[in-house]
Amino acid sequence: MVVIRAFSLVSSRARTFLYLMCVALAIWVVNFARNQAAGPAPDLIVRFQHLKQLRQELEDQYIE
């Protein structure tokens, strides 16, 4: 009841924004649940090791 009254007090643009934020939150919750069901995520060091190597290669090319 209070939520419905609060939604009627905000503008159409703000209401659209709130709806989109609710959809984004729902998508995030579903993805979070899927990731939890898949098991533990790999270590961040291992995940970003390739990016560190790529950055180093790009820096080396820029210096040369």
DSSP file (Angstrom, degrees, kcal/mol; ACC not computed):
  #  RESIDUE AA STRUCTURE BP1 BP2  ACC     N-H-->O    O-->H-N    N-H-->O    O-->H-N    TCO  KAPPA ALPHA  PHI   PSI    X-CA   Y-CA   Z-CA
    1    1 A M     >        0   0    0      0, 0.0     4,-2.1     0, 0.0     5,-0.2   0.000 360.0 360.0 360.0 -48.9    0.0    0.0    0.0
    2    2 A V  H  >  +     0   0    0      1,-0.2     4,-2.5     2,-0.2     5,-0.2   0.884 360.0  52.3 -66.2 -38.1    2.7    2.4    1.0
    3    3 A V  H  > S+     0   0    0      2,-0.2     4,-2.4     1,-0.2    -1,-0.2   0.910 109.1  49.3 -64.8 -41.9    4.8    1.4   -2.0
    4    4 A I  H  > S+     0   0    0      1,-0.2     4,-1.6     2,-0.2    -1,-0.2   0.913 112.2  48.1 -64.1 -42.1    1.9    2.0   -4.4
    5    5 A R  H  X S+     0   0    0     -4,-2.1     4,-0.8     1,-0.2    -2,-0.2   0.896 111.1  50.8 -64.9 -39.8    1.3    5.4   -2.9
    6    6 A A  H >X S+     0   0    0     -4,-2.5     4,-0.8     1,-0.2     3,-0.6   0.891 108.7  52.0 -65.1 -39.5    5.0    6.3   -3.1
    7    7 A F  H 3< S+     0   0    0     -4,-2.4     3,-0.5     1,-0.2    -1,-0.2   0.836 105.9  54.7 -66.6 -31.5    5.1    5.3   -6.8
    8    8 A S  H 3< S+     0   0    0     -4,-1.6    -1,-0.2     1,-0.2    -2,-0.2   0.713 104.0  56.5 -74.9 -17.8    2.1    7.5   -7.5
    9    9 A L  H << S+     0   0    0     -4,-0.8    -1,-0.2    -3,-0.6    -2,-0.2   0.694  94.9  77.8 -85.9 -18.9    4.0   10.5   -6.1
   10   10 A V  S  < S-     0   0    0     -4,-0.8     5,-0.0    -3,-0.5     0, 0.0  -0.525  88.0 -99.1 -92.5 160.6    7.0   10.3   -8.3
   11   11 A S     >  -     0   0    0     -2,-0.2     4,-2.5     1,-0.1     5,-0.2  -0.169  32.4-107.0 -71.6 167.7    7.2   11.5  -11.9
   12   12 A S  H  > S+     0   0    0      1,-0.2     4,-2.3     2,-0.2     5,-0.2   0.888 120.4  51.1 -62.3 -40.5    6.8    9.2  -14.9
   13   13 A R  H  > S+     0   0    0      2,-0.2     4,-2.0     1,-0.2    -1,-0.2   0.908 111.9  46.2 -65.8 -42.2   10.5    9.4  -15.7
   14   14 A A  H  > S+     0   0    0      2,-0.2     4,-2.4     1,-0.2    -2,-0.2   0.879 111.1  53.0 -67.7 -37.7   11.5    8.6  -12.1
   15   15 A R  H  X S+     0   0    0     -4,-2.5     4,-2.4     2,-0.2    -2,-0.2   0.914 108.5  50.0 -63.6 -42.5    9.0    5.7  -12.1
   16   16 A T  H  X S+     0   0    0     -4,-2.3     4,-2.4     1,-0.2    -2,-0.2   0.914 110.5  50.5 -60.7 -43.2   10.6    4.3  -15.3
   17   17 A F  H  X S+     0   0    0     -4,-2.0     4,-2.3     1,-0.2    -2,-0.2   0.914 110.3  49.4 -60.9 -43.7   14.0    4.6  -13.7
   18   18 A L  H  X S+     0   0    0     -4,-2.4     4,-2.0     2,-0.2    -2,-0.2   0.897 110.2  50.6 -64.8 -40.1   12.8    2.7  -10.6
   19   19 A Y  H  X S+     0   0    0     -4,-2.4     4,-2.2     2,-0.2    -1,-0.2   0.926 111.0  48.9 -61.9 -44.2   11.3   -0.1  -12.7
   20   20 A L  H  X S+     0   0    0     -4,-2.4     4,-2.5     1,-0.2    -2,-0.2   0.880 109.4  52.1 -64.4 -37.3   14.6   -0.4  -14.7
   21   21 A M  H  X S+     0   0    0     -4,-2.3     4,-2.3     2,-0.2    -1,-0.2   0.875 108.5  51.3 -66.3 -36.2   16.5   -0.6  -11.4
   22   22 A C  H  X S+     0   0    0     -4,-2.0     4,-2.2     2,-0.2    -2,-0.2   0.905 110.6  48.4 -65.7 -40.6   14.2   -3.3  -10.2
   23   23 A V  H  X S+     0   0    0     -4,-2.2     4,-2.4     2,-0.2    -2,-0.2   0.921 111.5  49.8 -64.3 -43.6   14.8   -5.3  -13.4
   24   24 A A  H  X S+     0   0    0     -4,-2.5     4,-2.4     1,-0.2    -2,-0.2   0.898 110.7  50.3 -62.1 -40.4   18.6   -4.8  -13.1
   25   25 A L  H  X S+     0   0    0     -4,-2.3     4,-2.4     2,-0.2    -1,-0.2   0.900 109.6  50.7 -64.2 -40.6   18.4   -6.0   -9.5
   26   26 A A  H  X S+     0   0    0     -4,-2.2     4,-2.2     2,-0.2    -2,-0.2   0.911 110.9  48.6 -64.3 -41.8   16.4   -9.1  -10.5
   27   27 A I  H  X S+     0   0    0     -4,-2.4     4,-2.5     1,-0.2    -2,-0.2   0.915 111.4  50.3 -63.1 -42.9   19.0   -9.9  -13.2
   28   28 A W  H  X S+     0   0    0     -4,-2.4     4,-2.7     1,-0.2    -2,-0.2   0.907 109.7  50.4 -61.9 -42.0   21.8   -9.5  -10.7
   29   29 A V  H  X S+     0   0    0     -4,-2.4     4,-2.5     2,-0.2    -1,-0.2   0.913 111.0  48.8 -63.7 -42.6   20.1  -11.8   -8.2
   30   30 A V  H  X S+     0   0    0     -4,-2.2     4,-2.3     2,-0.2    -2,-0.2   0.931 113.5  46.6 -63.5 -44.9   19.6  -14.5  -10.9
   31   31 A N  H  X S+     0   0    0     -4,-2.5     4,-2.5     2,-0.2    -2,-0.2   0.896 111.7  51.5 -64.0 -39.6   23.3  -14.2  -12.0
   32   32 A F  H  X S+     0   0    0     -4,-2.7     4,-2.2     2,-0.2    -1,-0.2   0.920 110.3  48.7 -62.5 -43.4   24.5  -14.3   -8.4
   33   33 A A  H  X S+     0   0    0     -4,-2.5     4,-2.1     2,-0.2    -2,-0.2   0.900 111.3  50.1 -64.2 -40.4   22.4  -17.4   -7.7
   34   34 A R  H  X S+     0   0    0     -4,-2.3     4,-1.6     1,-0.2    -2,-0.2   0.921 110.9  49.0 -63.4 -43.2   23.8  -19.1  -10.9
   35   35 A N  H  X S+     0   0    0     -4,-2.5     4,-0.6     1,-0.2    -2,-0.2   0.879 110.7  50.4 -65.6 -37.0   27.3  -18.3   -9.9
   36   36 A Q  H >< S+     0   0    0     -4,-2.2     3,-0.6     1,-0.2    -1,-0.2   0.882 110.7  49.4 -67.2 -37.3   26.8  -19.6   -6.4
   37   37 A A  H 3< S+     0   0    0     -4,-2.1    -1,-0.2     1,-0.2    -2,-0.2   0.794 104.2  60.5 -71.3 -27.3   25.4  -22.8   -7.8
   38   38 A A  H 3< S-     0   0    0     -4,-1.6    -1,-0.2     1,-0.3    -2,-0.2   0.672 113.1-115.3 -75.3 -16.1   28.4  -23.2  -10.2
   39   39 A G    <<  -     0   0    0     -4,-0.6    -1,-0.3    -3,-0.6    -2,-0.0  -0.558  56.4 -16.9 109.5-176.9   30.8  -23.4   -7.3
   40   40 A P        -     0   0    0      0, 0.0     3,-0.1     0, 0.0    -4,-0.0  -0.326  68.6-117.3 -66.9 142.9   33.6  -21.1   -6.1
   41   41 A A        -     0   0    0      1,-0.1     3,-0.1    -2,-0.0    -2,-0.0  -0.438  37.1 -95.5 -75.1 151.4   35.0  -18.6   -8.5
   42   42 A P        -     0   0    0      0, 0.0    -1,-0.1     0, 0.0     5,-0.0  -0.268  53.7 -82.7 -64.4 156.8   38.6  -18.8   -9.6
   43   43 A D     >  -     0   0    0      1,-0.1     4,-2.3    -3,-0.1     3,-0.3  -0.292  33.7-127.3 -60.9 141.5   41.1  -16.8   -7.7
   44   44 A L  H  > S+     0   0    0      1,-0.2     4,-2.4     2,-0.2    -1,-0.1   0.845 108.0  58.6 -61.4 -34.1   41.4  -13.2   -8.9
   45   45 A I  H  4 S+     0   0    0      1,-0.2     4,-0.4     2,-0.2    -1,-0.2   0.925 110.3  42.5 -62.3 -42.9   45.1  -13.5   -9.4
   46   46 A V  H >4 S+     0   0    0     -3,-0.3     3,-0.7     1,-0.2     4,-0.5   0.890 113.3  53.8 -69.0 -39.1   44.7  -16.3  -11.8
   47   47 A R  H 3< S+     0   0    0     -4,-2.3     3,-0.3     1,-0.2     4,-0.3   0.885 116.7  35.2 -63.7 -40.5   41.8  -14.6  -13.6
   48   48 A F  T 3X S+     0   0    0     -4,-2.4     4,-2.0     1,-0.2    -1,-0.2   0.313  87.9  97.2-101.5   9.0   43.6  -11.4  -14.3
   49   49 A Q  H <> S+     0   0    0     -3,-0.7     4,-2.2    -4,-0.4    -1,-0.2   0.910  85.0  51.8 -62.6 -41.5   47.1  -12.9  -14.9
   50   50 A H  H  > S+     0   0    0     -4,-0.5     4,-2.4    -3,-0.3    -1,-0.2   0.897 108.2  51.4 -62.0 -40.2   46.4  -12.8  -18.7
   51   51 A L  H  > S+     0   0    0     -4,-0.3     4,-2.5     2,-0.2    -1,-0.2   0.874 108.3  51.7 -66.1 -36.7   45.4   -9.1  -18.5
   52   52 A K  H  X S+     0   0    0     -4,-2.0     4,-2.3     2,-0.2    -1,-0.2   0.915 110.8  47.8 -64.8 -41.9   48.6   -8.3  -16.6
   53   53 A Q  H  X S+     0   0    0     -4,-2.2     4,-2.4     2,-0.2    -2,-0.2   0.917 112.1  49.4 -64.9 -42.1   50.7  -10.0  -19.3
   54   54 A L  H  X S+     0   0    0     -4,-2.4     4,-2.3     2,-0.2    -2,-0.2   0.907 110.8  49.9 -63.2 -42.3   48.8   -8.2  -22.0
   55   55 A R  H  X S+     0   0    0     -4,-2.5     4,-2.5     1,-0.2    -1,-0.2   0.907 110.2  50.7 -62.6 -41.6   49.3   -4.8  -20.3
   56   56 A Q  H  X S+     0   0    0     -4,-2.3     4,-2.5     1,-0.2    -2,-0.2   0.914 110.1  49.6 -63.2 -42.4   53.0   -5.5  -19.9
   57   57 A E  H  X S+     0   0    0     -4,-2.4     4,-2.2     1,-0.2    -1,-0.2   0.903 111.6  48.7 -62.9 -41.0   53.3   -6.4  -23.6
   58   58 A L  H  X S+     0   0    0     -4,-2.3     4,-2.2     2,-0.2    -2,-0.2   0.896 111.1  49.7 -66.7 -39.3   51.5   -3.2  -24.6
   59   59 A E  H  X S+     0   0    0     -4,-2.5     4,-2.1     2,-0.2    -2,-0.2   0.907 110.3  51.0 -64.9 -40.6   53.7   -1.1  -22.3
   60   60 A D  H  X S+     0   0    0     -4,-2.5     4,-1.8     1,-0.2    -2,-0.2   0.903 111.0  48.1 -62.7 -40.9   56.8   -2.7  -23.8
   61   61 A Q  H  < S+     0   0    0     -4,-2.2    -1,-0.2     1,-0.2    -2,-0.2   0.882 110.8  51.5 -66.6 -37.0   55.6   -2.0  -27.4
   62   62 A Y  H  < S+     0   0    0     -4,-2.2    -2,-0.2     1,-0.2    -1,-0.2   0.874 109.1  50.2 -67.9 -36.8   54.8    1.7  -26.4
   63   63 A I  H  <        0   0    0     -4,-2.1    -1,-0.2     1,-0.2    -2,-0.2   0.875 360.0 360.0 -68.9 -37.4   58.3    2.2  -25.0
   64   64 A E     <        0   0    0     -4,-1.8    -1,-0.2    -5,-0.2    -2,-0.2   0.493 360.0 360.0 -70.6 360.0   60.0    0.8  -28.1
